[in-house]
Amino acid sequence: MVKTSAVALQREIGSAVVAGRKRNGLTQQGLARKLGTRQANISRIERGLQNLSLELLVRLDKVLGLGLRVEVK
């Protein structure tokens, strides 16, 4: 099993957020409004620079329909 670094995982999530946001026709500002956060936070998430709470991941999944799945082993 290959272990994924936190930074690589943040970048992967960021890419999924960009794709989901565009698929839903949202700007960073529009997504920020739906999530109750600031556009600068969305920018950091998309660039893989933001540590994400489980709560924020769930909200992102709900708004964007990312199909996120968490596995604990």
PAZAPA-4460 file (N, C-alpha, C; in steps of 0.05 Angstrom, whole numbers, plus 32768, in hexadecimal, padded with zeros to 4 digits):
% residues 73
    n_x    n_y    n_z   ca_x   ca_y   ca_z    c_x    c_y    c_z   seq   type   mol
   8011   7FE8   8000   8000   8000   8000   8012   8019   8000     1      M     A
   800B   802C   7FEF   801A   8045   7FED   800D   8059   8000     2      V     A
   801D   8064   8012   8013   8079   8024   8014   8094   8016     3      K     A
   7FFE   80A2   8017   7FFC   80BC   800B   8003   80D2   801F     4      T     A
   8014   80E4   8018   801A   80FA   802B   8002   810D   802D     5      S     A
   8001   811B   8043   7FEB   812E   8048   7FEB   8143   8032     6      A     A
   8002   814C   802A   8004   8161   8015   7FF9   8157   7FFB     7      V     A
   8000   813E   7FF3   7FF6   8132   7FDA   7FD7   812F   7FDC     8      A     A
   7FCE   8127   7FF3   7FB1   8123   7FF6   7FA2   813E   7FF5     9      L     A
   7FAE   8153   8001   7FA2   816E   7FFF   7FA1   8177   7FE2    10      Q     A
   7FB5   8172   7FD3   7FB6   817A   7FB6   7FA1   816A   7FA7    11      R     A
   7F9E   8151   7FAD   7F8A   8140   7F9F   7F6E   814A   7FA5    12      E     A
   7F69   8151   7FBE   7F4F   815C   7FC5   7F4B   8177   7FB8    13      I     A
   7F5F   8187   7FB7   7F5E   81A1   7FAA   7F56   819F   7F8D    14      G     A
   7F62   818C   7F7F   7F5B   8187   7F63   7F3E   817E   7F60    15      S     A
   7F35   816E   7F72   7F19   8165   7F71   7F06   817C   7F77    16      A     A
   7F0E   818E   7F88   7EFD   81A6   7F8E   7EFB   81B8   7F75    17      V     A
   7F12   81BC   7F68   7F11   81CD   7F50   7EFF   81C0   7F3B    18      V     A
   7F02   81A6   7F36   7EF1   8199   7F22   7ED3   819A   7F2A    19      A     A
   7ECD   8195   7F44   7EB2   8196   7F4D   7EA6   81B2   7F4B    20      G     A
   7EB6   81C5   7F53   7EAC   81E1   7F51   7EA6   81E9   7F35    21      R     A
   7EB7   81E2   7F22   7EB3   81E9   7F06   7E9B   81DA   7EFB    22      K     A
   7E99   81C0   7F02   7E83   81B0   7EF9   7E68   81BB   7F02    23      R     A
   7E68   81C8   7F19   7E50   81D3   7F25   7E4C   81F1   7F1D    24      N     A
   7E5E   81FB   7F0C   7E5B   8216   7F02   7E5F   822C   7F17    25      G     A
   7E71   8226   7F2B   7E75   8238   7F41   7E90   8246   7F3E    26      L     A
   7E91   825F   7F46   7EAB   826D   7F4A   7EB5   8266   7F66    27      T     A
   7ECE   826D   7F6B   7ED8   8269   7F86   7EC7   8279   7F9A    28      Q     A
   7EC0   8291   7F92   7EAF   82A2   7FA4   7E94   8295   7FA9    29      Q     A
   7E88   828A   7F94   7E6E   827D   7F96   7E6F   8264   7FA9    30      G     A
   7E85   8255   7FA6   7E88   823D   7FB7   7E8D   8246   7FD4    31      L     A
   7E9C   825B   7FD7   7EA1   8265   7FF2   7E87   826E   8000    32      A     A
   7E76   827B   7FF1   7E5C   8283   7FFC   7E4C   826B   8005    33      R     A
   7E4B   8256   7FF4   7E3C   823E   7FFB   7E47   8230   8014    34      K     A
   7E61   8232   8018   7E6E   8225   802E   7E70   8236   8047    35      L     A
   7E6A   824F   8044   7E6C   8262   805B   7E89   8268   8062    36      G     A
   7E9A   826A   804D   7EB6   8271   8052   7EBE   8287   803E    37      T     A
   7ED8   828C   803D   7EE2   82A1   802B   7EEE   8296   8012    38      R     A
   7EEF   82A6   7FFD   7EFA   829D   7FE4   7F17   8296   7FE7    39      Q     A
   7F26   82A4   7FF8   7F42   829D   7FFC   7F46   8281   8007    40      A     A
   7F33   8278   8017   7F35   825C   8021   7F30   8248   800B    41      N     A
   7F1E   824E   7FF9   7F19   823C   7FE2   7F32   823B   7FD1    42      I     A
   7F3F   8251   7FCD   7F57   8252   7FBD   7F6D   8240   7FC9    43      S     A
   7F70   8242   7FE4   7F84   8232   7FF1   7F7D   8214   7FF0    44      R     A
   7F63   820E   7FF2   7F5B   81F2   7FF0   7F62   81E7   7FD4    45      I     A
   7F5B   81F6   7FC0   7F5F   81ED   7FA4   7F7D   81EA   7F9E    46      E     A
   7F8E   81FA   7FAB   7FAB   81F7   7FA6   7FB8   81E3   7FB9    47      R     A
   7FA8   81D6   7FCA   7FB3   81C2   7FDC   7FC2   81CD   7FF3    48      G     A
   7FBC   81E5   7FFB   7FCB   81F3   8010   7FBB   81F5   802A    49      L     A
   7FA2   81EC   802A   7F91   81EF   8041   7F8D   81D4   804F    50      Q     A
   7F92   81D3   8069   7F8B   81BB   8078   7F6C   81BB   807B    51      N     A
   7F60   81A5   8074   7F43   81A3   8074   7F39   8193   808C    52      L     A
   7F24   819E   8099   7F17   818F   80AE   7F04   817B   80A1    53      S     A
   7EFD   8167   80B0   7EEA   8154   80A7   7ECF   8161   80A1    54      L     A
   7EC8   8175   80B2   7EAF   8184   80AE   7EAF   8192   8093    55      E     A
   7EC5   819F   808C   7EC7   81AD   8072   7EC6   819A   805B    56      L     A
   7ED3   8183   805E   7ED3   816F   8049   7EB6   8165   8043    57      L     A
   7EA7   8161   8059   7E8B   8159   8056   7E7B   816F   8048    58      V     A
   7E7F   8188   8050   7E70   819E   8043   7E78   81A0   8025    59      R     A
   7E91   819D   801F   7E9A   819E   8003   7E8D   8188   7FF3    60      L     A
   7E8C   8170   7FFE   7E80   815A   7FF1   7E62   815F   7FEC    61      D     A
   7E55   816A   7FFF   7E38   816F   7FFD   7E32   8184   7FE7    62      K     A
   7E42   8199   7FE7   7E3E   81AF   7FD4   7E46   81A7   7FB7    63      V     A
   7E5C   8199   7FB5   7E68   8193   7F9A   7E62   8177   7F90    64      L     A
   7E58   8165   7FA2   7E53   814A   7F99   7E6D   813B   7F91    65      G     A
   7E81   813E   7FA1   7E9C   8133   7F9A   7E9D   8114   7F9D    66      L     A
   7E8C   8109   7FAD   7E8D   80EC   7FB2   7EA5   80E5   7FC4    67      G     A
   7EAB   80F6   7FD7   7EC2   80F1   7FE8   7EBC   80D9   7FFA    68      L     A
   7ED1   80CA   8000   7ECF   80B2   8011   7EE7   80B2   8023    69      R     A
   7EE2   80AD   803C   7EF7   80AC   8050   7EFA   808F   8059    70      V     A
   7F13   8085   8058   7F19   806A   8061   7F2C   806C   8079    71      E     A
   7F25   805D   808D   7F36   805B   80A5   7F3F   803E   80A6    72      V     A
   7F59   803B   80A7   7F64   801F   80A7   7F75   801C   80C0    73      K     A
***
